[in-house]
Amino acid sequence: MLPAVIVLAIAPAFLILALGIVARAVAAQRVTAPIVQYAPERGATVLRDALLVDADRRAASASLIDLAVKRKVRLLAGSKREPIDVEMAPNVALTSDEVALLEALFGPEHTPGRVRRFSTDRRALTGRLRTLVQHTEHALARDGLVAPSRTTWPGMTLTILAYLGMLVEVLFIVFALVDGDWPALIATVIALAATIATILVTPSSWRRFLPPARPKREHLEGLRQYLVLAEADRLRMLQPPSGADLRTTDAATAPSDPEAADAPDAPTPLARFHLHERLLPYAVLFGLEREWIAKLRLEHVTLDPTDLDTLADAVDVTADIADALDAAGGALELSAAVGDLVDAGGSALDGISGIFEVFSS
C-alpha cells in the first residue's frame, strides 16, 4: 500500500502545499523602499494606508489612535463593564473618513464633550466596520490603486483540492489501520498534515495592487523601516530630511547660541517627539506598537521642562492614553468592549485591544 500512498497522497499533498506557499508569496506583493521615510505622505489617511499595507485587521485600532494623537478625541478610563470611553474634543473639524469611523464604532451624534462608548451590539458593530473597510477599498479602486475585485480563484481552487485530498487520506488511514500497515499509516498522516497546512497557508483571497499604488506602498515600507530602525535605537545614525513634517514651537527651536543659527538644521527633542508621536498609528499598523509607545514614553520623560510648559497638556496625550488604558484593566476587557471586528474579506480582526494591550502590560 505504501507505493499507492506515495503516489495518491504524499505527492499531491506536498504539491498543493507548495502551490499554497507560492500563492501566499504572490498575495503579499512585497515592495522594497529605496529610502527610509520619516513621515506619512501628505494627504494620506491611516485607514487607506492600512489597506495599502494589508493591515485591515488593525485599521480601526490605528485610526482611533490617530484621532487621539490629533487631539480630536480623548480616550478615558470607563467602568469595569465599559472599560474605555471616548470623549469628543471641542472645536475640531472631522473629515468624512473620521466621521465614518466614529459612526461605525459608536453610532451618530458626535457632540463635543459627549462621552461615547463602543456599541454593545457586536453583530451590528461587525457589520458597520466591515462596511467601512469595504467602502475604503472601493475608494482605492476608484483611484486606480487596487483592482475592483479581490483575487479568489487560487485560494478557492487549492482549498477544494485540499479537502478532496483529505478524503483520500482518510480512506488510506482506514485501510492502513485495517491491514496493520504502519509505514503506509505514517506516510498518510504526514500527507494529511501537509494538506491541513495547505488550508492554513493559502490565503482565501487578496486585493491586487495596481502599478499606481507602488510609490505609495514603497513610501509606507520606508516608513516601516524607519520605525524598525528607531525601535532598534539606531536613529542616531540618521538625519531626518528637511521635508519631514516636524511640528516645532518658538521655544523649542530658538537657538541659544547665535552661531547655532548657521549650523545645519537638526530636529530638536520636541520636534522629534512630535514626529514620533504622529507615527504611533503607523506603529500600530506594522505591529510595532509596544516598542514605539515605550520609545514615546522615554522621549516624553526626557523633554526639557520649558518644552513641556510651552506645550501645556498637548504633549501629554500619550501619557493620558496610557493612564486610561491602564485603568481599563487590560486587553481582554477591551476586546469585549469593541467586539469581534472583521476585515473586507470577512476574517476576524485583532480588534482595538491590539494597541491597547501595550499600555496595560
C-alpha positions in Angstrom: 0.0 0.0 0.0 2.9 2.3 0.6 3.6 3.0 -3.1 -0.1 3.9 -3.6 0.1 6.3 -0.6 3.1 8.0 -2.0 1.6 8.5 -5.5 -2.0 9.3 -4.4 -1.4 11.1 -1.1 2.1 12.2 -0.4 2.9 13.6 -3.8 -0.4 15.5 -4.3 -0.3 16.8 -0.7 3.1 18.4 -1.0 2.3 19.7 -4.5 -0.7 21.7 -3.3 1.3 22.8 -0.2 4.0 24.2 -2.5 1.3 25.9 -4.6 -0.2 27.3 -1.4 3.1 28.8 -0.3 3.5 30.3 -3.8 0.0 31.8 -3.6 0.8 33.3 -0.2 4.1 34.8 -1.6 2.2 36.3 -4.6 -0.6 37.6 -2.4 2.0 39.5 -0.3 3.1 41.6 -3.3 6.1 42.8 -1.3 7.8 46.1 -2.2 11.2 47.4 -1.4 11.7 51.0 -0.2 14.5 52.9 -2.0 15.0 55.2 1.1 13.8 55.4 4.7 10.8 57.7 5.1 10.2 59.8 8.2 6.5 60.8 7.9 3.4 59.7 6.0 2.6 61.1 2.6 0.8 64.4 2.7 -2.9 63.8 2.3 -2.7 60.2 3.4 -5.1 58.7 5.9 -4.4 55.9 8.3 -7.4 54.0 7.1 -6.4 54.0 3.5 -2.8 53.3 4.3 -3.9 50.3 6.4 -5.4 48.7 3.3 -2.3 49.6 1.2 -0.2 47.5 3.5 -2.8 44.8 4.0 -3.3 45.7 7.6 -7.1 45.5 7.6 -7.1 43.8 11.0 -5.5 46.9 12.6 -7.2 49.6 10.5 -9.9 50.6 13.1 -7.5 50.5 16.0 -4.9 52.6 14.3 -7.4 55.1 13.0 -8.9 55.6 16.5 -5.4 56.1 18.0 -4.8 58.6 15.1 -7.7 60.6 16.3 -6.4 60.6 19.8 -2.9 61.7 18.7 -4.5 64.5 16.7 -6.4 65.6 19.8 -9.8 65.1 18.1 -10.9 62.6 20.7 -9.8 61.7 24.2 -9.6 58.1 25.4 -10.8 57.8 29.0 -10.9 55.1 31.6 -14.5 53.9 32.0 -16.2 51.4 34.3 -15.4 47.7 34.6 -18.3 46.9 32.3 -17.3 49.6 29.8 -13.5 49.9 30.2 -12.9 52.6 27.5 -14.8 55.7 26.8 -14.2 58.2 24.1 -14.8 61.9 24.5 -15.1 64.2 21.5 -12.8 67.3 21.8 -14.4 70.7 21.3 -13.9 72.8 18.2 -12.4 70.1 16.0 -13.2 69.5 12.3 -13.6 65.9 11.3 -13.1 64.6 7.8 -15.6 62.3 6.2 -13.4 59.3 6.8 -13.1 60.2 10.5 -16.9 60.7 10.8 -17.5 57.3 9.2 -15.1 55.6 11.6 -16.7 57.2 14.7 -20.2 56.3 13.4 -19.1 52.7 12.8 -17.7 52.4 16.3 -20.2 54.5 18.3 -23.1 55.5 16.1 -24.1 59.0 15.1 -24.3 62.3 17.1 -20.7 63.2 17.9 -21.4 66.2 20.2 -18.2 67.9 21.6 -17.7 66.9 25.2 -20.1 63.9 25.0 -18.6 60.7 26.2 -19.3 57.7 23.9 -18.9 54.0 24.4 -18.4 51.2 22.0 -21.6 49.6 20.6 -22.8 46.6 22.7 -24.4 45.1 19.6 -21.4 43.0 18.4 -23.2 41.9 15.2 -24.1 45.4 14.2 -20.6 46.6 15.1 -19.1 43.9 13.0 -21.2 44.8 10.0 -20.5 48.5 10.2 -16.8 48.0 10.4 -16.8 45.6 7.6 -18.8 48.1 5.5 -16.3 50.8 6.4 -13.3 48.8 5.2 -15.2 47.8 2.1 -16.0 51.4 1.2 -12.4 52.3 1.7 -11.3 49.5 -0.6 -13.8 50.7 -3.2 -12.4 54.2 -2.9 -8.9 52.9 -3.6 -10.3 51.0 -6.6 -11.8 54.2 -7.9 -8.5 55.9 -7.5 -6.8 53.2 -9.6 -4.7 51.9 -6.7 -6.3 48.4 -6.4 -8.2 46.1 -8.7 -12.0 46.4 -8.4 -12.4 42.8 -7.2 -10.2 40.6 -5.0 -8.3 37.6 -6.4 -10.1 34.5 -5.1 -9.6 31.6 -7.6 -6.2 30.4 -6.4 -7.4 30.1 -2.8 -10.7 28.5 -3.7 -9.1 26.0 -6.1 -6.4 24.9 -3.6 -8.9 24.7 -0.8 -11.1 22.4 -2.8 -8.2 20.2 -3.8 -7.0 20.1 -0.2 -10.4 18.9 1.1 -10.6 16.2 -1.7 -7.1 15.2 -0.7 -8.2 14.8 2.9 -11.0 12.4 1.9 -8.4 10.3 0.1 -6.1 10.4 3.0 -8.8 9.4 5.5 -9.6 6.4 3.3 -5.9 5.4 3.3 -5.7 5.8 7.1 -8.7 3.4 7.5 -7.2 0.8 5.1 -3.8 1.1 6.8 -5.3 0.5 10.2 -7.2 -2.5 9.0 -4.2 -4.0 7.3 -1.8 -3.0 10.1 0.4 -1.3 7.5 2.3 1.1 9.8 4.6 2.6 7.1 1.6 3.4 5.0 -0.2 4.8 8.0 2.7 7.1 9.0 3.1 8.3 5.4 -0.6 9.0 5.1 -0.6 11.0 8.4 2.3 13.1 7.0 0.3 13.7 3.8 -2.7 14.7 6.0 -0.6 17.2 7.9 0.7 18.7 4.7 -2.9 19.0 3.4 -4.0 20.8 6.6 -1.0 23.1 6.3 -2.1 24.0 2.8 -5.5 25.1 4.1 -3.8 27.2 6.8 -1.2 28.7 4.5 -3.2 29.5 1.4 -4.9 32.9 1.5 -8.6 32.7 0.7 -8.4 36.0 -1.3 -6.3 39.1 -1.6 -6.5 42.5 -3.1 -4.4 43.1 -6.2 -2.4 46.3 -6.1 -2.1 48.2 -9.4 1.1 50.0 -10.6 -0.1 53.5 -9.4 -0.1 52.1 -5.8 3.5 51.1 -5.9 5.0 54.5 -5.0 2.6 54.8 -2.0 3.4 51.3 -0.8 7.2 51.9 -1.2 6.7 55.0 0.9 4.9 53.1 3.6 7.6 50.4 3.5 10.2 53.1 4.0 8.2 54.3 7.0 8.1 50.8 8.4 11.9 50.7 8.1 12.2 54.0 10.0 10.0 52.5 12.8 12.2 49.4 12.9 15.4 51.5 13.0 14.1 53.7 15.7 13.0 50.7 17.8 16.5 49.3 17.4 17.9 52.6 18.7 19.8 53.4 15.5 18.2 56.8 14.8 21.4 58.5 15.8 22.9 57.4 12.5 20.1 59.0 10.5 19.5 62.7 9.8 15.7 63.4 9.2 15.3 65.2 5.9 14.2 68.8 5.7 11.0 67.6 4.1 9.9 65.8 7.3 6.8 67.4 8.8 8.2 68.3 12.2 6.0 70.4 14.4 8.0 73.0 16.3 7.5 75.9 18.6 9.4 79.1 19.1 10.7 78.0 22.5 11.8 74.7 21.1 13.6 76.0 18.0 15.2 79.3 19.2 19.0 78.8 19.2 20.6 79.6 22.5 23.9 80.4 20.7 24.0 83.0 17.8 26.4 80.8 16.0 24.0 77.9 16.1 21.8 79.7 13.7 24.3 79.0 10.9 24.5 75.3 11.9 22.7 72.6 9.8 19.1 72.1 10.7 18.6 69.2 13.1 15.4 68.1 14.8 15.0 69.3 18.4 13.9 66.8 21.0 10.5 68.4 21.0 10.2 68.2 17.2 11.4 64.6 17.2 8.8 63.8 19.9 6.0 65.3 17.7 7.2 63.3 14.7 7.3 60.1 16.6 4.0 60.7 18.3 2.4 61.3 14.9 3.8 57.9 13.8 2.1 56.0 16.6 -0.9 54.9 14.4 1.6 53.6 11.8 3.4 51.6 14.5 0.1 50.0 15.2 -0.3 49.1 11.5 3.1 47.4 11.4 2.7 45.6 14.8 5.4 47.7 16.5 3.1 49.5 19.0 4.7 48.0 22.1 8.2 49.2 21.2 7.0 52.5 19.9 5.0 53.5 22.9 7.9 52.7 25.1 10.1 55.0 23.0 7.5 57.8 23.2 7.3 57.4 27.0 11.1 57.7 27.2 11.2 60.7 24.9 8.4 62.4 26.9 10.3 61.9 30.1 13.5 63.4 28.7 11.9 66.5 27.2 13.1 69.8 28.5 10.8 71.3 31.2 10.4 74.5 29.1 9.1 72.4 26.2 6.5 70.8 28.4 5.5 74.3 29.7 5.2 75.6 26.1 3.0 72.7 25.1 0.9 72.6 28.2 -1.2 69.4 28.2 -0.8 68.8 24.4 2.4 66.8 24.8 0.8 64.6 27.4 -1.6 62.8 25.1 0.5 59.6 25.1 0.6 59.5 28.9 -3.2 60.3 29.0 -3.9 57.4 26.7 -1.7 55.1 28.7 -3.4 56.1 32.0 -6.8 55.5 30.6 -5.9 52.1 29.3 -4.1 51.1 32.4 -7.3 51.8 34.3 -9.3 49.8 31.8 -7.9 46.5 33.1 -6.2 45.0 30.0 -6.8 43.6 26.6 -9.5 41.1 27.4 -11.9 43.7 28.7 -11.1 45.9 25.7 -11.7 43.1 23.3 -15.1 42.6 24.9 -15.9 46.3 24.6 -15.1 46.5 20.9 -16.3 43.1 19.8 -15.1 40.9 17.0 -14.1 43.1 14.1 -13.9 41.8 10.6 -11.9 42.9 7.5 -13.2 43.2 4.0 -12.7 39.5 3.4 -14.7 38.5 6.5 -11.8 37.5 8.6 -11.8 38.1 12.4 -9.9 41.2 13.4 -7.4 41.7 16.2 -9.6 44.5 17.5 -8.8 47.6 19.3 -7.0 45.7 22.0 -4.0 45.1 19.8 -2.8 48.6 20.5 -4.4 49.0 23.9 -2.6 45.9 25.2 0.8 47.7 25.3 -0.5 50.2 27.8 -1.9 47.7 30.3 1.1 45.3 30.4 
